[in-house]
Amino acid sequence: MSDIKTLGEFIVDNQHDFPHASGELSSLLGSIKLAAKIVNREINKAGLVDITGAAGVENIQGEVQQKLDVYANNKFKAALAARDQVCGVASEEEDDLVAFTNENNLNAKYVVLMDPLDGSSNIDVNVSVGTIFSIYRRVSPVGTPATKADFLQPGNRQVAAGYIIYGSSTMLVYSTGNGVHGFTYDPSLGVFCLSHESLQIPTDGKIYSINEGNYIRFPNGVKKYIKYCQENVPEDNRPYTSRYIGSLVSDFHRNLLKGGIYLYPSTASHPQGKLRLLYECNPMAFLIEQAGGKASDGRRRILDIEPTELHQRVPFFVGSSEMVDKVEAFLEQYPDRV
Ligand code: P6P
């Protein structure tokens, strides 16, 4: 008897966690699984075909869209629309929400928010990138087009969230509120296999992930925290280490497994921080709390922030709970002079 448990089997085995919507959510997660395989295939040959490099257009963030950004966005949108469980999506690569208008989708119960290819500037240099997704039950009436209210929900109302990391191996990590589970893709079989069940992040760690190139513009408390990491040799005598890949999914995943903290505070170029609340911070915050960690904007729990705009940014501190607590303490002790 094979001891391999596939993602599909795991979703079905655990759909009792969603008695009121077991089939729909399972089908929705299945569409994400399919799109992940398709995007993974293209990423794995990015250097071989003319699909890397900028698509020449800018997204609402003012960032030049890489061709794979556009490709990934289109593949996830198509897969989500095809399974009739989703009435609309919001995406980093879409200026506004995309409501699906065929009859089956109008009657769907869920909306999905996504960053289809986070860290895409790393594609051309063969560094890991990822897809981040966040799933909510709609609040607008079934049978009508999705509205902005369906997407502007606080992160504590998510029913599921996860990411795909296209790295040395491709993994899908997700939670439906019953723990965080990781599945590694076996290309020879074409399936995601359960490899990391019930992931828990260590309560403390030694890895801090931040772009220190922005140091001069960091809030005082963040500067103090960085100096604390550089000068403080913990009682176990293992000094802190700085690890920053420039790809949120990659830094987050390593810190989830080993313990650590990822910090993206306000900077000169991003006074509200760079990370987007709805499709980067909320799903990662949902996952880290399910794994026993913490996520805040330096003051507030990320999942309790009431959104006002689809693409709004927030400062983001996520990882081992004791490390996030430490940063919050420094921010409170060393406030910026207003
Ligand atoms: P910087 C990628 O654009 C991203 O959104 C995250 O994946 C990554 O952690 C961060 O921005 C990198 O930003 O300003 O350090 O290059």
Residues whose N, C-alpha, C, O or C-beta is under 5 A from the ligand:
A	BS01	P6P	D118 G119 N211 G246 S247 L248 V249
